[in-house]
Amino acid sequence: MDSGLPCFVYKAVLLFLIFTGPGMPLFPLTFDELAGLQGSYGAASIEERAQALAAQMSDEEALAQTFMLGWVGAEPSPLIMDWIRDRHIGGVKIFGWNTGDTHKLAKTVGDLQKISLEGKYGIPLLVATDQEGGWIRHVKGATSETPGNMAIGASGYPQDAYRAGYYIGRELAVLGINMNFAPTVDLFTNRSSSLIGPRAFGSDPTQAGILGAAFMRGQIAAGVIPTAKHYPGHGDTDLDSHGVLPQIEAPFEVLWERELVPYRILFREGLPAVMTGHLAFPRTKAASTPASLSPYFLKEILREKMGYRGLVITDDLMMNGATTHAGSLSMAAKQALLAGNDIVMLSKTPSLTEPVWTALVRAMKEEDEFRDRVRDAARRVLEAKFRYLREKTYIPDLEKLDSELPNQEGAAFFLDLAVRSVTMLRGGPLPNGEGGRLLLAGQYEDFFRAGKAAYPEAVNYWYSEERGIPDFLYFVRNSDTIIFCLSDREGLQFLRSIQGLGKQVIVLSVLNPVYLEGVPWVDGAVAVYSYAPESFIAAFSVLAGRIPAEGKLPYR
């Protein structure tokens, strides 16, 4: 901006405006101008810069910084562009349906950032996704498949957590994604959970906190803002908050010594952001209110008791766990902000005139408490952007994608991690493929690929509901040894059908090892914690006797 003032006068005026507190400046101060206040004229703190920028904003501009929106499809919709251009929202969320083509995704991120940077204050977007590692990998395309959190828990090394966070973060940063909704620090408490399972580091709260903190530091080193989830803990339920509001019957005393331990560790280590879960804890003061909408969990416990100072972000407010309780999306958004969230995240793009915007704008004009809370939230969002975002990373360099995705150092590390995490639970290896006619039964291409590399004479069988159990039994009866890939309840039914046939049965457990508890009669069992190619390679290397199994089951 050309103010017509000499440089030293201009900087002096900026510093005066910052240090004299809120008020309308003589001219707009942009994000980059405030970010550059340093050197011989003195340096404003990040908090002061954020306050100076927030003080210039209208109610609508402040509210917009608290919005993070997704869109449907590989290409950004005209509507999401309107929200960025006309409303100047604070962030966007990348979902799996946006990410099939890595080059297209990077171009999209760059285009959206350019629109945002052309706004009045030149504020960059938070660009977030879910790239936890293992099972949850929203950004696909050329990015790495990884062994996941439970594999890190099985290896037990904080250095593995740090490097996983770092290499995942490096790949996201290349794409212009500057925020990751990871690490997941939910505990593996309810073994029937279909939502958490191998996304957890394990069942030990302290171990989860230590590994989560190491993952967090790796993400920050890679230039990505980590976000721990799902506060205060999604591990003690087999229900999915996408469809219902889970009721977790744990009193606060249990939560404090169990689910909240990882957060207590992460907060002491400077966690930048936390995601709130749509979870009800009826035996606490929050009663039936979801934690994501609860002042008790967000103000009294999170801010006051635990002293957390970073960003607080909702899980998708379009999930039934939030909207069913609040009655509508607009009410859920309002309650979320009042409760203490700084960002409301929506997986789809509402129209510009839907109540989720218009009702909140009206509340900004009419309700002092709501307006003050939103302005405080906007200041926190801006503070995070000043602290963590760097100008050179706003727009991805499309020419670097092919050389940096997947990250080659990361690929070598993730194979090492897969090897360290393989857990032998029963029996031992099958050296040199001994055991007569061998049948590989599974549902993953990479299982068969790695299995045939280890045992070239084996027969492949892809089991499915359509083929049925009788067809499977025909192949089993013509085999001596079966290596069965077990990952879900459907597979458990097929596996149980061959009990008592007198065959040698070895199970390669993938993802959640809990299904092994239903087949105590098998001759051997080895566990890996993702369906990444590296995990299958490591598992068959153990079964073939080439390497020892070093992993430990990460739950009790």
TORPA-467862 format. One record per residue (C-alpha): residue in one letter; x, y, z. Coordinates in steps of 0.2 Angstrom, whole numbers, plus 5000, padded with zeros to 4 digits. Layout:
// residues N
(a,(X,Y,Z)) ...
//
This chain:
// residues 556
(m,(5000,5000,5000)) (d,(5007,5017,4995)) (s,(5002,5029,5010)) (g,(5012,5043,5003)) (l,(5022,5043,5020)) (p,(5041,5041,5022)) (c,(5044,5023,5027)) (f,(5050,5027,5045)) (v,(5035,5038,5048)) (y,(5023,5025,5041)) (k,(5030,5012,5053)) (a,(5029,5023,5067)) (v,(5011,5027,5064)) (l,(5007,5008,5063)) (l,(5016,5005,5079)) (f,(5006,5019,5087)) (l,(4990,5012,5081)) (i,(4994,4995,5088)) (f,(5001,5000,5105)) (t,(4987,5013,5109)) (g,(4973,4999,5108)) (p,(4957,4996,5098)) (g,(4950,5010,5087)) (m,(4948,5014,5069)) (p,(4964,5017,5060)) (l,(4967,5031,5049)) (f,(4969,5019,5034)) (p,(4967,5000,5033)) (l,(4982,4990,5039)) (t,(4985,4974,5029)) (f,(4990,4957,5036)) (d,(5007,4958,5027)) (e,(5010,4975,5034)) (l,(5007,4970,5051)) (a,(5016,4954,5050)) (g,(5032,4964,5044)) (l,(5032,4976,5059)) (q,(5050,4972,5066)) (g,(5067,4979,5066)) (s,(5074,4995,5072)) (y,(5057,5003,5075)) (g,(5053,4990,5087)) (a,(5042,4974,5085)) (a,(5024,4972,5089)) (s,(5020,4956,5097)) (i,(5009,4943,5088)) (e,(4995,4946,5100)) (e,(4996,4965,5097)) (r,(4996,4963,5078)) (a,(4981,4952,5079)) (q,(4972,4964,5090)) (a,(4976,4979,5078)) (l,(4969,4969,5063)) (a,(4954,4963,5072)) (a,(4950,4981,5078)) (q,(4948,4987,5060)) (m,(4935,4974,5056)) (s,(4916,4976,5054)) (d,(4905,4964,5063)) (e,(4903,4954,5047)) (e,(4921,4954,5043)) (a,(4925,4947,5061)) (l,(4911,4934,5060)) (a,(4918,4928,5043)) (q,(4935,4924,5051)) (t,(4926,4911,5062)) (f,(4919,4902,5046)) (m,(4928,4887,5039)) (l,(4919,4879,5024)) (g,(4920,4864,5013)) (w,(4913,4861,4995)) (v,(4908,4846,4985)) (g,(4918,4840,4970)) (a,(4935,4841,4963)) (e,(4933,4858,4957)) (p,(4929,4873,4969)) (s,(4911,4878,4966)) (p,(4907,4896,4962)) (l,(4898,4897,4979)) (i,(4914,4894,4989)) (m,(4923,4907,4979)) (d,(4909,4919,4983)) (w,(4911,4916,5001)) (i,(4929,4919,5000)) (r,(4928,4935,4988)) (d,(4912,4942,4996)) (r,(4912,4937,5014)) (h,(4931,4935,5017)) (i,(4929,4919,5027)) (g,(4944,4913,5037)) (g,(4947,4896,5031)) (v,(4942,4881,5020)) (k,(4942,4862,5023)) (i,(4948,4849,5011)) (f,(4938,4833,5011)) (g,(4942,4817,5002)) (w,(4930,4821,4988)) (n,(4941,4836,4983)) (t,(4957,4826,4982)) (g,(4958,4813,4968)) (d,(4969,4823,4957)) (t,(4984,4830,4966)) (h,(4989,4843,4953)) (k,(4971,4849,4952)) (l,(4970,4851,4971)) (a,(4986,4861,4972)) (k,(4979,4873,4959)) (t,(4963,4874,4968)) (v,(4971,4879,4984)) (g,(4982,4892,4975)) (d,(4967,4899,4967)) (l,(4957,4901,4983)) (q,(4972,4909,4992)) (k,(4974,4921,4978)) (i,(4955,4927,4980)) (s,(4958,4928,4998)) (l,(4974,4938,4997)) (e,(4965,4951,4985)) (g,(4953,4955,4999)) (k,(4953,4971,5009)) (y,(4966,4966,5022)) (g,(4975,4953,5012)) (i,(4972,4939,5025)) (p,(4977,4921,5020)) (l,(4965,4907,5022)) (l,(4968,4893,5034)) (v,(4967,4877,5023)) (a,(4964,4862,5033)) (t,(4961,4843,5030)) (d,(4961,4826,5039)) (q,(4978,4818,5036)) (e,(4980,4808,5051)) (g,(4990,4794,5043)) (g,(4984,4776,5041)) (w,(4966,4774,5039)) (i,(4961,4792,5038)) (r,(4969,4800,5023)) (h,(4958,4813,5015)) (v,(4972,4820,5003)) (k,(4975,4805,4992)) (g,(4982,4806,4974)) (a,(5001,4806,4975)) (t,(5003,4807,4994)) (s,(5010,4793,5005)) (e,(5000,4779,5012)) (t,(5006,4777,5030)) (p,(5005,4764,5044)) (g,(4995,4775,5055)) (n,(4994,4780,5074)) (m,(4991,4762,5081)) (a,(5007,4757,5072)) (i,(5016,4771,5081)) (g,(5009,4765,5097)) (a,(5015,4747,5093)) (s,(5032,4753,5089)) (g,(5032,4764,5105)) (y,(5045,4777,5099)) (p,(5041,4796,5101)) (q,(5053,4798,5087)) (d,(5042,4788,5075)) (a,(5027,4800,5080)) (y,(5038,4815,5076)) (r,(5044,4809,5060)) (a,(5026,4803,5054)) (g,(5020,4820,5058)) (y,(5034,4829,5049)) (y,(5033,4819,5033)) (i,(5014,4820,5032)) (g,(5016,4838,5036)) (r,(5029,4840,5022)) (e,(5017,4833,5009)) (l,(5003,4844,5015)) (a,(5013,4860,5014)) (v,(5019,4856,4996)) (l,(5000,4857,4992)) (g,(4997,4873,5001)) (i,(4988,4865,5015)) (n,(4993,4874,5031)) (m,(4982,4865,5045)) (n,(4980,4847,5048)) (f,(4966,4839,5059)) (a,(4978,4828,5068)) (p,(4984,4820,5079)) (t,(4970,4810,5085)) (v,(4972,4807,5103)) (d,(4956,4798,5107)) (l,(4960,4782,5117)) (f,(4957,4764,5112)) (t,(4944,4762,5126)) (n,(4929,4754,5118)) (r,(4935,4740,5107)) (s,(4919,4739,5097)) (s,(4921,4757,5091)) (s,(4920,4757,5072)) (l,(4925,4776,5071)) (i,(4941,4776,5081)) (g,(4950,4759,5082)) (p,(4967,4760,5074)) (r,(4966,4779,5073)) (a,(4971,4779,5091)) (f,(4989,4777,5097)) (g,(4982,4765,5110)) (s,(4974,4764,5127)) (d,(4987,4771,5138)) (p,(4983,4790,5141)) (t,(5001,4795,5145)) (q,(5008,4786,5130)) (a,(4995,4794,5119)) (g,(4999,4811,5125)) (i,(5018,4808,5123)) (l,(5016,4802,5105)) (g,(5003,4815,5101)) (a,(5015,4829,5107)) (a,(5029,4822,5096)) (f,(5017,4821,5081)) (m,(5012,4839,5084)) (r,(5030,4845,5085)) (g,(5034,4836,5068)) (q,(5019,4844,5060)) (i,(5025,4862,5066)) (a,(5042,4858,5060)) (a,(5035,4854,5043)) (g,(5025,4871,5042)) (v,(5008,4864,5046)) (i,(4996,4868,5061)) (p,(4992,4852,5071)) (t,(4975,4851,5078)) (a,(4972,4837,5091)) (k,(4955,4829,5092)) (h,(4941,4824,5097)) (y,(4941,4834,5113)) (p,(4936,4828,5126)) (g,(4938,4810,5119)) (h,(4928,4799,5107)) (g,(4936,4783,5112)) (d,(4923,4776,5125)) (t,(4909,4774,5113)) (d,(4905,4762,5098)) (l,(4893,4775,5091)) (d,(4898,4788,5077)) (s,(4894,4806,5080)) (h,(4891,4809,5061)) (g,(4874,4800,5063)) (v,(4870,4802,5082)) (l,(4875,4810,5098)) (p,(4885,4797,5107)) (q,(4881,4797,5126)) (i,(4897,4792,5136)) (e,(4894,4787,5154)) (a,(4910,4793,5161)) (p,(4910,4805,5176)) (f,(4922,4820,5175)) (e,(4934,4811,5188)) (v,(4937,4797,5175)) (l,(4939,4809,5161)) (w,(4952,4819,5170)) (e,(4963,4804,5173)) (r,(4959,4796,5156)) (e,(4953,4805,5141)) (l,(4959,4822,5146)) (v,(4977,4816,5150)) (p,(4983,4817,5132)) (y,(4976,4835,5131)) (r,(4984,4840,5147)) (i,(5001,4834,5140)) (l,(4998,4843,5123)) (f,(4993,4859,5131)) (r,(5009,4860,5141)) (e,(5019,4857,5125)) (g,(5010,4872,5116)) (l,(4997,4864,5105)) (p,(4991,4877,5093)) (a,(4973,4870,5090)) (v,(4960,4858,5096)) (m,(4944,4851,5088)) (t,(4929,4848,5099)) (g,(4918,4832,5097)) (h,(4900,4831,5096)) (l,(4899,4820,5112)) (a,(4888,4820,5127)) (f,(4894,4816,5144)) (p,(4878,4815,5155)) (r,(4887,4811,5171)) (t,(4896,4828,5170)) (k,(4889,4846,5172)) (a,(4887,4847,5154)) (a,(4873,4834,5155)) (s,(4865,4831,5138)) (t,(4874,4845,5129)) (p,(4887,4840,5116)) (a,(4904,4845,5122)) (s,(4906,4855,5106)) (l,(4892,4866,5111)) (s,(4896,4866,5130)) (p,(4903,4881,5140)) (y,(4907,4869,5154)) (f,(4919,4859,5143)) (l,(4926,4873,5133)) (k,(4927,4888,5145)) (e,(4927,4880,5163)) (i,(4937,4865,5159)) (l,(4947,4869,5143)) (r,(4951,4887,5146)) (e,(4950,4889,5165)) (k,(4955,4873,5172)) (m,(4968,4867,5159)) (g,(4973,4884,5154)) (y,(4973,4881,5135)) (r,(4976,4897,5125)) (g,(4976,4890,5107)) (l,(4962,4889,5094)) (v,(4946,4879,5097)) (i,(4938,4872,5081)) (t,(4921,4862,5080)) (d,(4920,4846,5071)) (d,(4908,4847,5056)) (l,(4893,4856,5062)) (m,(4883,4847,5049)) (m,(4885,4831,5058)) (n,(4869,4825,5067)) (g,(4878,4825,5084)) (a,(4877,4844,5083)) (t,(4862,4849,5073)) (t,(4850,4837,5082)) (h,(4853,4844,5099)) (a,(4854,4862,5093)) (g,(4838,4861,5082)) (s,(4846,4869,5067)) (l,(4862,4873,5059)) (s,(4861,4891,5063)) (m,(4858,4888,5081)) (a,(4872,4875,5082)) (a,(4884,4888,5075)) (k,(4878,4901,5087)) (q,(4879,4890,5102)) (a,(4896,4883,5097)) (l,(4903,4901,5096)) (l,(4895,4906,5112)) (a,(4902,4890,5121)) (g,(4920,4895,5116)) (n,(4924,4888,5099)) (d,(4934,4900,5088)) (i,(4930,4892,5071)) (v,(4914,4884,5065)) (m,(4917,4871,5052)) (l,(4904,4865,5039)) (s,(4908,4851,5027)) (k,(4896,4859,5013)) (t,(4894,4876,5007)) (p,(4878,4885,5012)) (s,(4871,4899,5002)) (l,(4876,4917,5006)) (t,(4859,4920,5013)) (e,(4856,4905,5024)) (p,(4852,4908,5042)) (v,(4869,4901,5047)) (w,(4875,4917,5041)) (t,(4861,4930,5042)) (a,(4855,4925,5059)) (l,(4873,4926,5066)) (v,(4875,4943,5058)) (r,(4859,4949,5066)) (a,(4865,4942,5083)) (m,(4881,4952,5081)) (k,(4871,4968,5079)) (e,(4859,4965,5093)) (e,(4868,4954,5107)) (d,(4883,4962,5115)) (e,(4889,4945,5123)) (f,(4888,4936,5106)) (r,(4897,4951,5097)) (d,(4911,4951,5110)) (r,(4913,4932,5109)) (v,(4915,4932,5090)) (r,(4927,4947,5090)) (d,(4938,4937,5103)) (a,(4937,4922,5092)) (a,(4942,4932,5076)) (r,(4957,4939,5086)) (r,(4962,4921,5090)) (v,(4961,4916,5072)) (l,(4971,4930,5066)) (e,(4984,4927,5080)) (a,(4986,4909,5074)) (k,(4988,4915,5056)) (f,(5002,4928,5061)) (r,(5010,4915,5071)) (y,(5011,4900,5059)) (l,(5007,4905,5041)) (r,(5021,4911,5030)) (e,(5019,4921,5014)) (k,(5030,4909,5004)) (t,(5019,4894,5008)) (y,(5002,4903,5003)) (i,(5002,4897,4985)) (p,(5009,4880,4981)) (d,(5022,4878,4968)) (l,(5014,4867,4955)) (e,(5031,4863,4947)) (k,(5037,4855,4963)) (l,(5023,4842,4965)) (d,(5030,4828,4955)) (s,(5047,4829,4963)) (e,(5041,4831,4981)) (l,(5025,4819,4981)) (p,(5027,4807,4988)) (n,(5041,4812,4999)) (q,(5055,4800,4996)) (e,(5063,4801,5013)) (g,(5046,4799,5021)) (a,(5043,4783,5010)) (a,(5059,4775,5017)) (f,(5053,4780,5035)) (f,(5036,4774,5033)) (l,(5042,4757,5028)) (d,(5054,4756,5043)) (l,(5039,4761,5054)) (a,(5029,4747,5047)) (v,(5043,4735,5050)) (r,(5045,4741,5068)) (s,(5026,4740,5072)) (v,(5022,4722,5066)) (t,(5016,4712,5081)) (m,(5016,4693,5082)) (l,(5001,4688,5093)) (r,(5001,4669,5091)) (g,(5012,4656,5084)) (g,(5027,4660,5073)) (p,(5034,4663,5055)) (l,(5031,4650,5041)) (p,(5049,4650,5034)) (n,(5052,4647,5016)) (g,(5033,4644,5013)) (e,(5033,4627,5022)) (g,(5016,4620,5025)) (g,(5011,4612,5008)) (r,(4997,4620,4997)) (l,(4995,4639,5003)) (l,(4980,4649,5000)) (l,(4980,4668,5002)) (a,(4962,4674,5007)) (g,(4959,4693,5008)) (q,(4951,4708,5001)) (y,(4965,4720,4997)) (e,(4976,4720,4981)) (d,(4991,4725,4991)) (f,(4989,4709,5002)) (f,(4989,4698,4987)) (r,(5004,4708,4980)) (a,(5015,4706,4995)) (g,(5009,4688,4998)) (k,(5013,4682,4981)) (a,(5030,4690,4983)) (a,(5034,4681,4999)) (y,(5025,4664,4993)) (p,(5025,4664,4974)) (e,(5016,4647,4973)) (a,(5001,4652,4984)) (v,(4984,4653,4977)) (n,(4974,4669,4979)) (y,(4956,4670,4984)) (w,(4946,4686,4986)) (y,(4932,4682,4998)) (s,(4916,4692,4997)) (e,(4898,4691,5001)) (e,(4893,4688,4983)) (r,(4905,4673,4981)) (g,(4898,4666,4998)) (i,(4905,4655,5011)) (p,(4902,4638,5001)) (d,(4914,4644,4987)) (f,(4927,4649,5000)) (l,(4926,4632,5008)) (y,(4930,4624,4992)) (f,(4946,4633,4990)) (v,(4950,4630,5009)) (r,(4948,4611,5007)) (n,(4960,4610,4993)) (s,(4973,4619,5003)) (d,(4985,4614,5018)) (t,(4988,4632,5025)) (i,(4978,4647,5024)) (i,(4984,4665,5027)) (f,(4968,4675,5030)) (c,(4968,4694,5030)) (l,(4956,4699,5043)) (s,(4950,4717,5045)) (d,(4931,4717,5049)) (r,(4916,4708,5055)) (e,(4912,4701,5037)) (g,(4929,4693,5037)) (l,(4927,4686,5054)) (q,(4912,4676,5048)) (f,(4922,4669,5033)) (l,(4936,4665,5045)) (r,(4925,4656,5058)) (s,(4918,4645,5044)) (i,(4934,4635,5042)) (q,(4936,4631,5061)) (g,(4938,4612,5063)) (l,(4943,4608,5045)) (g,(4960,4603,5051)) (k,(4969,4616,5041)) (q,(4984,4627,5047)) (v,(4976,4644,5049)) (i,(4987,4660,5050)) (v,(4979,4677,5052)) (l,(4986,4693,5046)) (s,(4976,4706,5055)) (v,(4974,4723,5047)) (l,(4968,4739,5056)) (n,(4959,4734,5072)) (p,(4966,4718,5080)) (v,(4951,4716,5091)) (y,(4943,4704,5079)) (l,(4957,4691,5083)) (e,(4948,4689,5100)) (g,(4934,4680,5091)) (v,(4946,4666,5084)) (p,(4956,4660,5098)) (w,(4958,4643,5089)) (v,(4969,4650,5074)) (d,(4987,4643,5073)) (g,(4996,4660,5071)) (a,(4992,4678,5071)) (v,(5002,4694,5066)) (a,(4995,4711,5067)) (v,(4998,4727,5057)) (y,(4987,4743,5059)) (s,(4984,4749,5041)) (y,(4981,4743,5024)) (a,(4996,4753,5017)) (p,(5007,4743,5005)) (e,(5022,4745,5017)) (s,(5011,4736,5031)) (f,(5008,4721,5020)) (i,(5026,4720,5015)) (a,(5032,4720,5033)) (a,(5019,4707,5039)) (f,(5024,4695,5026)) (s,(5042,4698,5029)) (v,(5038,4693,5047)) (l,(5028,4677,5042)) (a,(5042,4672,5030)) (g,(5054,4673,5044)) (r,(5065,4686,5036)) (i,(5063,4699,5050)) (p,(5058,4698,5068)) (a,(5041,4705,5075)) (e,(5046,4720,5086)) (g,(5029,4728,5089)) (k,(5019,4727,5105)) (l,(5000,4727,5106)) (p,(4997,4745,5111)) (y,(4981,4742,5121)) (r,(4976,4732,5136)) 
//
